Amino acid sequence: MTNTITLNQFHDLLSDAYAVCVNDTLYFVGYDTDDNPYIADNDGQDYVDLSTVDGDIEVYKNYVTFWIGGEAMQMLFLDIKKPV
């Protein structure tokens, strides 16, 4: 069963995330000067503005799917912890 969420609900989910995996690539979550979330790779080169999501945001058991600029995105939230 698939649930859809609003862009604001998606942004709320991201507020607790430090890093995500999108289409098998590691990205770090950040916020621009207007508090819009984005993801970028470690060098800040591969930048994706997450306020530009097209259509439905679908929530599955282990991931979220959405579209940006016609490209399908599959996002896994990562639980990264400080080493003991």
N, C-alpha and C positions, 0 to 999 in steps of 0.2 A: 504494500500500500504506500502511495506517495502523497505527501503533504506539500502544499505550496505555502510560501511565506512572503511577506512584503519586503521591500527593500529596507525599510527601517528595522524590521525584525532581523534581517540578514546582517545589517550593520551592528545590531546589538550582540549577535553571536560573535562577530569579529572583535568586539571590544575586549573580550577575555583572551584573545588569541595572540600569541607571540610569533608563531610561524605556521604556515600551511603548506600543503603539497597540492599543486594544481597541475593536472595533466602530467604527473610524474616528475615535476620540478619543484624544488624547495624555494619558497618565497617567505619573506618577512613582512609582517603587517605594520603599516605606519599610517600616519594621518597628515593631511595637508593643512595649510593655514586656516581653512574653512571647516576643519574637523571631518572631512570626507575621508573614508578609509581607502587605502591603496595597498597593493602588494608589490614588492620589488625583490630582485635577486640580491645576493650578498654585495655585489658591486653597485647596486642601484640602477643598473642599466636596463633590465627588463622590467619596466614599470607598467602596472595595470591599475587604472582608476576604477575602483569598485562602486562608484556612484553612477556608472554608465551601463549597468546591467540591462540587457534587453529581455523583455518578456518575463516568464515565470521563473521563480527560484524554487527548485524542487528539493525537498529534504528526504533523504533515504536513511536507512539505519546507520550506515557508516560514512556517508558523504553527502555533499550538496552539489547540485548541478545548476548551471545557468549559462547564459550566452552573453558575450561582449563583442560587438562589432562583427557579428556573424560567426564567431568562433565559439565552439562548445567548450565549456570549462567544467571540470570535475574536481571539486575541492575536498580534501581531507584535512581536518583540524588535527594538529600535532600537539601532544602534551609533552613539552620539553621541560625537563627539570634540571636544577642545578646538581652537579655531581656531589656525591656524599664524600 
